[in-house]
């Protein structure tokens, strides 16, 4: 009789504990699944097959902004993959905006002609202000009061000496829709310009020779064609 009562008590205790068993099993399964997922993500894997240089345009994402770029335009092979990137470096022939021929390798006797290419960098703009904001809030304290208007309608304002932008000019159009920082020509320096545009949360920086400013309408039209070419979302 005592054994029957003891067995009945055990069954009652198991029944009282059973409601906690299912949640514990679920929690253990979730923890196991999370550990498996983390291990899968962090486990080193072989890189994917390289993308052919003549493949169709690659959809890439930088700082949440969407772009389409030709594989042959990507300067670094490690960046020649679709998907999310922290930074992508590109180059295009000017004025055709075609990617350079990968079969033509620069040599000491036949180096790259800087007047035939423009270089593009797409990176996160999280830690920088857009160009328009810098012109309004940062650059004025470093600019001199002297401004020169060129025959092509562009306005040149030099940065003062002993400033972070020493040796550079801020060059703008009358409507302020074109803004570029350009180094001045000097011995061993032919002069280069940086044109920046914010796309979503990404900064697109285009570097080109300062001499291209002599034909401002062609330059501005070419830059618009470039952005129409690589940006795959409304601007």
PAKOLKOL-160132 format. One record per residue (C-alpha): residue number from 1; residue in one letter; chain; x, z, y. Coordinates in nm, 2 decimals. Example, Ala and Ser with C-alpha at 12.3 -4.5 7.8 and 13.67 -1.06 7.14 Angstrom:
# PAKOLKOL-160132
<resi 1; resn A; chain A; c1 1.23; c3 0.78; c2 -0.45>
<resi 2; resn S; chain A; c1 1.37; c3 0.71; c2 -0.11>
***
This chain:
# PAKOLKOL-160132
<resi 1; resn X; chain A; c1 0.00; c3 0.00; c2 0.00>
<resi 2; resn X; chain A; c1 0.28; c3 0.09; c2 0.23>
<resi 3; resn X; chain A; c1 0.45; c3 -0.25; c2 0.16>
<resi 4; resn X; chain A; c1 0.14; c3 -0.44; c2 0.24>
<resi 5; resn X; chain A; c1 0.10; c3 -0.25; c2 0.57>
<resi 6; resn X; chain A; c1 0.47; c3 -0.32; c2 0.65>
<resi 7; resn X; chain A; c1 0.43; c3 -0.69; c2 0.58>
<resi 8; resn X; chain A; c1 0.12; c3 -0.71; c2 0.79>
<resi 9; resn X; chain A; c1 0.30; c3 -0.55; c2 1.08>
<resi 10; resn X; chain A; c1 0.58; c3 -0.81; c2 1.05>
<resi 11; resn X; chain A; c1 0.33; c3 -1.09; c2 1.06>
<resi 12; resn X; chain A; c1 0.17; c3 -0.94; c2 1.38>
<resi 13; resn X; chain A; c1 0.52; c3 -0.91; c2 1.54>
<resi 14; resn X; chain A; c1 0.60; c3 -1.27; c2 1.46>
<resi 15; resn X; chain A; c1 0.27; c3 -1.38; c2 1.61>
<resi 16; resn X; chain A; c1 0.33; c3 -1.18; c2 1.92>
<resi 17; resn X; chain A; c1 0.68; c3 -1.35; c2 1.96>
<resi 18; resn X; chain A; c1 0.57; c3 -1.70; c2 1.88>
<resi 19; resn X; chain A; c1 0.44; c3 -1.79; c2 2.24>
<resi 20; resn X; chain A; c1 0.80; c3 -1.76; c2 2.37>
<resi 21; resn X; chain A; c1 0.95; c3 -1.97; c2 2.10>
<resi 22; resn X; chain A; c1 0.82; c3 -2.31; c2 2.23>
<resi 23; resn X; chain A; c1 0.94; c3 -2.27; c2 2.59>
<resi 24; resn X; chain A; c1 1.29; c3 -2.16; c2 2.46>
<resi 25; resn X; chain A; c1 1.31; c3 -2.47; c2 2.24>
<resi 26; resn X; chain A; c1 1.21; c3 -2.69; c2 2.53>
<resi 27; resn X; chain A; c1 1.47; c3 -2.53; c2 2.76>
<resi 28; resn X; chain A; c1 1.74; c3 -2.57; c2 2.49>
<resi 29; resn X; chain A; c1 1.64; c3 -2.94; c2 2.45>
<resi 30; resn X; chain A; c1 1.66; c3 -3.00; c2 2.82>
<resi 31; resn X; chain A; c1 2.00; c3 -2.83; c2 2.85>
<resi 32; resn X; chain A; c1 2.13; c3 -3.04; c2 2.56>
<resi 33; resn X; chain A; c1 2.00; c3 -3.36; c2 2.71>
<resi 34; resn X; chain A; c1 2.15; c3 -3.28; c2 3.05>
<resi 35; resn X; chain A; c1 2.49; c3 -3.20; c2 2.89>
<resi 36; resn X; chain A; c1 2.47; c3 -3.53; c2 2.70>
<resi 37; resn X; chain A; c1 2.39; c3 -3.72; c2 3.02>
<resi 38; resn X; chain A; c1 2.68; c3 -3.56; c2 3.22>
<resi 39; resn X; chain A; c1 2.92; c3 -3.63; c2 2.93>
<resi 40; resn X; chain A; c1 2.80; c3 -3.99; c2 2.91>
<resi 41; resn X; chain A; c1 2.85; c3 -4.05; c2 3.29>
<resi 42; resn X; chain A; c1 3.19; c3 -3.88; c2 3.31>
<resi 43; resn X; chain A; c1 3.33; c3 -4.02; c2 2.99>
<resi 44; resn X; chain A; c1 3.59; c3 -4.29; c2 3.07>
<resi 45; resn X; chain A; c1 3.49; c3 -4.64; c2 2.98>
<resi 46; resn X; chain A; c1 3.66; c3 -4.97; c2 2.99>
<resi 47; resn X; chain A; c1 3.59; c3 -5.18; c2 3.30>
<resi 48; resn X; chain A; c1 3.35; c3 -5.47; c2 3.27>
<resi 49; resn X; chain A; c1 3.46; c3 -5.82; c2 3.23>
<resi 50; resn X; chain A; c1 3.60; c3 -5.98; c2 3.55>
<resi 51; resn X; chain A; c1 3.35; c3 -6.19; c2 3.74>
<resi 52; resn X; chain A; c1 3.45; c3 -6.56; c2 3.76>
<resi 53; resn X; chain A; c1 3.55; c3 -6.67; c2 4.11>
<resi 54; resn X; chain A; c1 3.30; c3 -6.96; c2 4.09>
<resi 55; resn X; chain A; c1 3.01; c3 -6.74; c2 3.99>
<resi 56; resn X; chain A; c1 2.70; c3 -6.71; c2 4.21>
<resi 57; resn X; chain A; c1 2.69; c3 -6.46; c2 4.49>
<resi 58; resn X; chain A; c1 2.72; c3 -6.09; c2 4.40>
<resi 59; resn X; chain A; c1 2.46; c3 -5.85; c2 4.51>
<resi 60; resn X; chain A; c1 2.64; c3 -5.54; c2 4.64>
<resi 61; resn X; chain A; c1 2.53; c3 -5.22; c2 4.82>
<resi 62; resn X; chain A; c1 2.74; c3 -5.03; c2 5.07>
<resi 63; resn X; chain A; c1 2.59; c3 -4.72; c2 5.23>
<resi 64; resn X; chain A; c1 2.25; c3 -4.82; c2 5.11>
<resi 65; resn X; chain A; c1 2.27; c3 -5.17; c2 5.28>
<resi 66; resn X; chain A; c1 2.23; c3 -5.48; c2 5.07>
<resi 67; resn X; chain A; c1 2.47; c3 -5.78; c2 5.09>
<resi 68; resn X; chain A; c1 2.54; c3 -6.10; c2 4.90>
<resi 69; resn X; chain A; c1 2.90; c3 -6.22; c2 4.88>
<resi 70; resn X; chain A; c1 3.07; c3 -6.49; c2 4.69>
<resi 71; resn X; chain A; c1 3.32; c3 -6.36; c2 4.43>
<resi 72; resn X; chain A; c1 3.60; c3 -6.59; c2 4.57>
<resi 73; resn X; chain A; c1 3.55; c3 -6.43; c2 4.91>
<resi 74; resn X; chain A; c1 3.63; c3 -6.08; c2 4.78>
<resi 75; resn X; chain A; c1 3.99; c3 -6.00; c2 4.85>
<resi 76; resn X; chain A; c1 4.04; c3 -5.72; c2 4.59>
<resi 77; resn X; chain A; c1 3.97; c3 -5.79; c2 4.23>
<resi 78; resn X; chain A; c1 3.85; c3 -5.43; c2 4.17>
<resi 79; resn X; chain A; c1 3.57; c3 -5.49; c2 4.42>
<resi 80; resn X; chain A; c1 3.46; c3 -5.81; c2 4.25>
<resi 81; resn X; chain A; c1 3.17; c3 -5.65; c2 4.08>
<resi 82; resn X; chain A; c1 2.80; c3 -5.63; c2 4.16>
<resi 83; resn X; chain A; c1 2.65; c3 -5.29; c2 4.24>
<resi 84; resn X; chain A; c1 2.73; c3 -5.00; c2 4.47>
<resi 85; resn X; chain A; c1 3.07; c3 -4.99; c2 4.65>
<resi 86; resn X; chain A; c1 3.23; c3 -4.76; c2 4.91>
<resi 87; resn X; chain A; c1 3.40; c3 -5.06; c2 5.07>
<resi 88; resn X; chain A; c1 3.43; c3 -5.43; c2 5.03>
<resi 89; resn X; chain A; c1 3.70; c3 -5.66; c2 5.19>
<resi 90; resn X; chain A; c1 3.63; c3 -6.03; c2 5.23>
<resi 91; resn X; chain A; c1 3.79; c3 -6.33; c2 5.38>
<resi 92; resn X; chain A; c1 3.64; c3 -6.67; c2 5.49>
<resi 93; resn X; chain A; c1 3.78; c3 -7.00; c2 5.61>
<resi 94; resn X; chain A; c1 3.70; c3 -7.08; c2 5.97>
<resi 95; resn X; chain A; c1 3.49; c3 -7.25; c2 6.09>
<resi 96; resn X; chain A; c1 3.33; c3 -7.35; c2 5.75>
<resi 97; resn X; chain A; c1 3.28; c3 -6.99; c2 5.64>
<resi 98; resn X; chain A; c1 3.37; c3 -7.10; c2 5.28>
<resi 99; resn X; chain A; c1 3.57; c3 -6.86; c2 5.06>
<resi 100; resn X; chain A; c1 3.94; c3 -6.95; c2 5.04>
<resi 101; resn X; chain A; c1 4.05; c3 -7.17; c2 4.75>
<resi 102; resn X; chain A; c1 4.19; c3 -6.92; c2 4.49>
<resi 103; resn X; chain A; c1 4.43; c3 -7.18; c2 4.36>
<resi 104; resn X; chain A; c1 4.62; c3 -7.19; c2 4.69>
<resi 105; resn X; chain A; c1 4.85; c3 -6.89; c2 4.68>
<resi 106; resn X; chain A; c1 5.05; c3 -6.80; c2 5.00>
<resi 107; resn X; chain A; c1 5.43; c3 -6.82; c2 4.97>
<resi 108; resn X; chain A; c1 5.71; c3 -6.75; c2 5.22>
<resi 109; resn X; chain A; c1 5.74; c3 -7.12; c2 5.29>
<resi 110; resn X; chain A; c1 5.36; c3 -7.17; c2 5.31>
<resi 111; resn X; chain A; c1 5.21; c3 -6.84; c2 5.44>
<resi 112; resn X; chain A; c1 4.84; c3 -6.79; c2 5.53>
<resi 113; resn X; chain A; c1 4.76; c3 -6.94; c2 5.87>
<resi 114; resn X; chain A; c1 4.58; c3 -6.66; c2 6.06>
<resi 115; resn X; chain A; c1 4.40; c3 -6.91; c2 6.28>
<resi 116; resn X; chain A; c1 4.22; c3 -7.05; c2 5.98>
<resi 117; resn X; chain A; c1 4.06; c3 -6.73; c2 5.84>
<resi 118; resn X; chain A; c1 3.85; c3 -6.44; c2 5.95>
<resi 119; resn X; chain A; c1 3.85; c3 -6.11; c2 5.76>
<resi 120; resn X; chain A; c1 3.55; c3 -5.89; c2 5.70>
<resi 121; resn X; chain A; c1 3.53; c3 -5.52; c2 5.59>
<resi 122; resn X; chain A; c1 3.20; c3 -5.36; c2 5.49>
<resi 123; resn X; chain A; c1 3.22; c3 -4.98; c2 5.48>
<resi 124; resn X; chain A; c1 3.00; c3 -4.68; c2 5.54>
<resi 125; resn X; chain A; c1 2.93; c3 -4.60; c2 5.91>
<resi 126; resn X; chain A; c1 2.85; c3 -4.24; c2 5.83>
<resi 127; resn X; chain A; c1 3.15; c3 -4.10; c2 6.03>
<resi 128; resn X; chain A; c1 3.15; c3 -4.35; c2 6.32>
<resi 129; resn X; chain A; c1 2.92; c3 -4.44; c2 6.61>
<resi 130; resn X; chain A; c1 2.78; c3 -4.79; c2 6.63>
<resi 131; resn X; chain A; c1 2.98; c3 -5.02; c2 6.87>
<resi 132; resn X; chain A; c1 2.70; c3 -5.02; c2 7.13>
<resi 133; resn X; chain A; c1 2.70; c3 -4.64; c2 7.14>
<resi 134; resn X; chain A; c1 3.08; c3 -4.62; c2 7.18>
<resi 135; resn X; chain A; c1 3.06; c3 -4.86; c2 7.47>
<resi 136; resn X; chain A; c1 2.82; c3 -4.63; c2 7.65>
<resi 137; resn X; chain A; c1 2.95; c3 -4.29; c2 7.55>
<resi 138; resn X; chain A; c1 3.32; c3 -4.31; c2 7.45>
<resi 139; resn X; chain A; c1 3.50; c3 -4.61; c2 7.59>
<resi 140; resn X; chain A; c1 3.41; c3 -4.56; c2 7.96>
<resi 141; resn X; chain A; c1 3.65; c3 -4.26; c2 7.99>
<resi 142; resn X; chain A; c1 3.94; c3 -4.48; c2 7.87>
<resi 143; resn X; chain A; c1 3.87; c3 -4.80; c2 8.06>
<resi 144; resn X; chain A; c1 4.04; c3 -4.90; c2 8.38>
<resi 145; resn X; chain A; c1 3.82; c3 -5.01; c2 8.68>
<resi 146; resn X; chain A; c1 3.96; c3 -5.36; c2 8.67>
<resi 147; resn X; chain A; c1 3.74; c3 -5.63; c2 8.52>
<resi 148; resn X; chain A; c1 3.80; c3 -6.00; c2 8.49>
<resi 149; resn X; chain A; c1 3.54; c3 -6.27; c2 8.41>
<resi 150; resn X; chain A; c1 3.67; c3 -6.56; c2 8.21>
<resi 151; resn X; chain A; c1 3.56; c3 -6.92; c2 8.25>
<resi 152; resn X; chain A; c1 3.37; c3 -6.89; c2 7.92>
<resi 153; resn X; chain A; c1 3.15; c3 -6.61; c2 8.07>
<resi 154; resn X; chain A; c1 3.31; c3 -6.32; c2 7.88>
<resi 155; resn X; chain A; c1 3.41; c3 -6.01; c2 8.08>
<resi 156; resn X; chain A; c1 3.75; c3 -5.85; c2 8.00>
<resi 157; resn X; chain A; c1 3.81; c3 -5.48; c2 8.08>
<resi 158; resn X; chain A; c1 4.15; c3 -5.33; c2 7.99>
<resi 159; resn X; chain A; c1 4.19; c3 -4.99; c2 7.84>
<resi 160; resn X; chain A; c1 4.43; c3 -4.76; c2 8.04>
<resi 161; resn X; chain A; c1 4.78; c3 -4.68; c2 7.93>
<resi 162; resn X; chain A; c1 4.84; c3 -4.35; c2 7.76>
<resi 163; resn X; chain A; c1 4.50; c3 -4.36; c2 7.59>
<resi 164; resn X; chain A; c1 4.41; c3 -4.41; c2 7.22>
<resi 165; resn X; chain A; c1 4.33; c3 -4.78; c2 7.30>
<resi 166; resn X; chain A; c1 4.65; c3 -4.86; c2 7.49>
<resi 167; resn X; chain A; c1 4.73; c3 -5.23; c2 7.47>
<resi 168; resn X; chain A; c1 4.37; c3 -5.33; c2 7.40>
<resi 169; resn X; chain A; c1 4.09; c3 -5.49; c2 7.60>
<resi 170; resn X; chain A; c1 3.71; c3 -5.45; c2 7.57>
<resi 171; resn X; chain A; c1 3.56; c3 -5.80; c2 7.59>
<resi 172; resn X; chain A; c1 3.19; c3 -5.84; c2 7.63>
<resi 173; resn X; chain A; c1 2.93; c3 -6.11; c2 7.71>
<resi 174; resn X; chain A; c1 2.70; c3 -6.09; c2 8.01>
<resi 175; resn X; chain A; c1 2.41; c3 -5.98; c2 7.79>
<resi 176; resn X; chain A; c1 2.63; c3 -5.72; c2 7.61>
<resi 177; resn X; chain A; c1 2.52; c3 -5.87; c2 7.28>
<resi 178; resn X; chain A; c1 2.88; c3 -5.97; c2 7.20>
<resi 179; resn X; chain A; c1 3.13; c3 -5.68; c2 7.21>
<resi 180; resn X; chain A; c1 3.48; c3 -5.68; c2 7.07>
<resi 181; resn X; chain A; c1 3.80; c3 -5.48; c2 7.10>
<resi 182; resn X; chain A; c1 4.10; c3 -5.71; c2 7.12>
<resi 183; resn X; chain A; c1 4.48; c3 -5.64; c2 7.12>
<resi 184; resn X; chain A; c1 4.67; c3 -5.81; c2 7.40>
<resi 185; resn X; chain A; c1 4.92; c3 -6.09; c2 7.33>
<resi 186; resn X; chain A; c1 5.27; c3 -5.97; c2 7.33>
<resi 187; resn X; chain A; c1 5.61; c3 -6.04; c2 7.17>
<resi 188; resn X; chain A; c1 5.54; c3 -6.06; c2 6.80>
<resi 189; resn X; chain A; c1 5.16; c3 -6.01; c2 6.86>
<resi 190; resn X; chain A; c1 4.94; c3 -6.31; c2 6.89>
<resi 191; resn X; chain A; c1 4.64; c3 -6.08; c2 6.96>
<resi 192; resn X; chain A; c1 4.35; c3 -6.00; c2 6.73>
<resi 193; resn X; chain A; c1 3.99; c3 -5.89; c2 6.79>
<resi 194; resn X; chain A; c1 3.76; c3 -5.66; c2 6.60>
<resi 195; resn X; chain A; c1 3.39; c3 -5.73; c2 6.62>
<resi 196; resn X; chain A; c1 3.16; c3 -5.47; c2 6.47>
<resi 197; resn X; chain A; c1 2.79; c3 -5.46; c2 6.38>
<resi 198; resn X; chain A; c1 2.59; c3 -5.19; c2 6.21>
<resi 199; resn X; chain A; c1 2.37; c3 -5.30; c2 5.92>
<resi 200; resn X; chain A; c1 2.16; c3 -5.02; c2 5.80>
<resi 201; resn X; chain A; c1 2.41; c3 -4.74; c2 5.75>
<resi 202; resn X; chain A; c1 2.70; c3 -4.97; c2 5.69>
<resi 203; resn X; chain A; c1 2.96; c3 -5.10; c2 5.94>
<resi 204; resn X; chain A; c1 3.06; c3 -5.47; c2 5.91>
<resi 205; resn X; chain A; c1 3.39; c3 -5.53; c2 6.09>
<resi 206; resn X; chain A; c1 3.51; c3 -5.88; c2 6.15>
<resi 207; resn X; chain A; c1 3.87; c3 -5.95; c2 6.25>
<resi 208; resn X; chain A; c1 3.97; c3 -6.28; c2 6.40>
<resi 209; resn X; chain A; c1 4.25; c3 -6.42; c2 6.63>
<resi 210; resn X; chain A; c1 4.20; c3 -6.36; c2 7.00>
<resi 211; resn X; chain A; c1 4.25; c3 -6.73; c2 7.07>
<resi 212; resn X; chain A; c1 3.91; c3 -6.80; c2 6.93>
<resi 213; resn X; chain A; c1 3.76; c3 -6.64; c2 7.24>
<resi 214; resn X; chain A; c1 3.84; c3 -6.96; c2 7.43>
<resi 215; resn X; chain A; c1 3.54; c3 -7.12; c2 7.26>
<resi 216; resn X; chain A; c1 3.30; c3 -6.83; c2 7.29>
<resi 217; resn X; chain A; c1 2.97; c3 -7.02; c2 7.21>
<resi 218; resn X; chain A; c1 3.12; c3 -7.16; c2 6.88>
<resi 219; resn X; chain A; c1 3.26; c3 -6.81; c2 6.80>
<resi 220; resn X; chain A; c1 2.93; c3 -6.64; c2 6.86>
<resi 221; resn X; chain A; c1 2.73; c3 -6.90; c2 6.66>
<resi 222; resn X; chain A; c1 2.98; c3 -6.87; c2 6.37>
<resi 223; resn X; chain A; c1 2.94; c3 -6.49; c2 6.36>
<resi 224; resn X; chain A; c1 2.57; c3 -6.53; c2 6.34>
<resi 225; resn X; chain A; c1 2.60; c3 -6.77; c2 6.06>
<resi 226; resn X; chain A; c1 2.83; c3 -6.52; c2 5.88>
<resi 227; resn X; chain A; c1 2.58; c3 -6.24; c2 5.90>
<resi 228; resn X; chain A; c1 2.30; c3 -6.46; c2 5.79>
<resi 229; resn X; chain A; c1 2.51; c3 -6.56; c2 5.50>
<resi 230; resn X; chain A; c1 2.61; c3 -6.21; c2 5.37>
<resi 231; resn X; chain A; c1 2.33; c3 -5.98; c2 5.48>
<resi 232; resn X; chain A; c1 2.04; c3 -5.98; c2 5.24>
<resi 233; resn X; chain A; c1 1.80; c3 -5.75; c2 5.42>
<resi 234; resn X; chain A; c1 1.62; c3 -5.77; c2 5.76>
<resi 235; resn X; chain A; c1 1.85; c3 -5.70; c2 6.06>
***
